[in-house]
Amino acid sequence: MINRDKFQSITFESHGIIDMSHKSVCRVPKGFQPSQNQKDLAFRIGNIVQEYKAKYQEEHPGRCSQYTLVEKACDIPTDTIKRLITGRTRVTRTQLAKFCVGLKLPIEDADGLFLMQGGSLNLSNDFDYVVYHALEDGDDVYSFIDDVRTYTDVRISDGG
């Protein structure tokens, strides 16, 4: 959870998610041009989903759907998860944030995914700051969504 007083004392260089065009997403600092790698990102997301399922099955033997597990943990619908893994849809920063927070990825792993998506986490951006601290604190996805709604202007939905 975010410390309200600390958050309010920070002067952020940018706020929210800045879309430059439908092909690229730009993160701060100003002038930074990311190189997106959607194919590798989709492949890596697919691997992480499989690893998450394998870890779950170690503790809970039996059949289960990897998509259902991720849907419950990340609050992302199954059909969206499938499209992200197959690369049929571009991974948005909010989807990636929910994915990383929901699966409680280490900050270093999450940052690598964000770099492939359009730019590594930047603590001078309010949205990225919330993402970073949710990862650091091991927040669940619903606490994260509440913090995003409370502290940023980013529109983040339940179940999407």
SVG drawing of the C-alpha trace seen along z (x, -y; Angstrom):
<svg xmlns="http://www.w3.org/2000/svg" viewBox="-14 -18 30 52">
<polyline fill="none" stroke="black" stroke-width="0.4" points="0.0,0.0 1.1,-3.5 2.0,-5.9 -0.3,-8.8 1.9,-11.5 5.0,-10.3 3.2,-10.1 1.8,-13.6 5.2,-15.0 6.7,-13.8 6.9,-16.0 6.4,-13.7 7.8,-14.6 4.8,-12.9 1.4,-11.5 -0.4,-8.5 0.4,-6.7 1.4,-8.8 0.3,-7.3 2.3,-8.8 0.6,-6.7 -1.1,-3.3 2.2,-1.7 4.3,-3.0 3.9,-4.0 6.3,-6.6 7.4,-6.7 9.2,-9.5 11.8,-11.1 10.7,-13.4 12.0,-12.5 12.6,-8.8 11.7,-6.6 11.1,-3.0 11.6,0.0 8.7,2.3 9.1,6.0 5.6,7.3 6.5,10.8 9.0,11.5 6.7,9.9 3.9,12.3 6.3,15.3 7.6,14.3 4.1,13.8 3.2,17.2 6.2,18.7 5.4,16.9 1.8,18.2 3.1,21.8 5.5,21.3 2.8,19.9 0.6,22.9 3.4,25.4 4.1,23.7 0.4,23.8 0.1,27.5 3.1,28.3 1.0,27.1 -2.4,28.1 -2.1,31.4 -4.7,32.0 -6.0,30.5 -6.5,26.8 -6.7,24.2 -3.7,21.8 -6.0,19.2 -8.4,19.4 -5.6,19.2 -4.2,16.0 -7.7,14.6 -8.3,14.9 -4.9,13.6 -4.7,10.7 -8.3,9.7 -7.8,10.1 -10.4,12.1 -9.4,15.5 -10.0,14.4 -7.8,11.4 -5.0,13.5 -5.2,15.9 -5.0,12.9 -2.0,11.5 -0.1,14.8 -0.8,15.4 0.1,11.8 -3.3,11.1 -3.6,8.0 -1.0,5.5 -0.1,5.6 -1.1,2.4 0.8,0.9 -2.3,1.3 -2.7,5.0 0.9,5.6 0.8,3.9 -2.2,6.0 -0.4,9.2 2.9,8.4 1.2,7.4 -1.3,10.2 1.3,12.9 3.6,11.1 6.6,11.0 9.9,9.8 10.5,6.1 13.5,7.0 11.3,9.5 8.4,7.1 10.7,4.2 12.1,6.4 8.6,7.0 7.8,3.3 10.9,2.6 9.7,4.9 6.3,3.2 7.4,-0.3 9.8,-1.5 11.0,-0.3 9.4,-1.5 10.1,-5.1 9.6,-6.3 9.2,-9.9 5.9,-8.9 3.0,-8.5 1.5,-5.3 4.9,-3.6 5.5,-4.6 2.3,-2.9 3.2,0.2 6.7,0.3 5.4,0.1 2.7,2.7 5.3,5.1 7.7,4.2 5.0,4.7 3.5,7.8 0.0,6.2 -2.9,8.1 -4.3,6.9 -7.4,5.4 -5.4,3.2 -3.3,2.2 -6.4,1.2 -7.6,-0.8 -4.3,-2.6 -4.2,-3.4 -7.7,-4.9 -6.8,-6.9 -3.5,-8.3 -3.4,-8.6 -5.7,-9.6 -5.1,-6.3 -8.3,-4.4 -7.9,-0.9 -10.8,1.5 -11.9,4.5 -11.8,7.5 -10.1,6.1"/>
</svg>
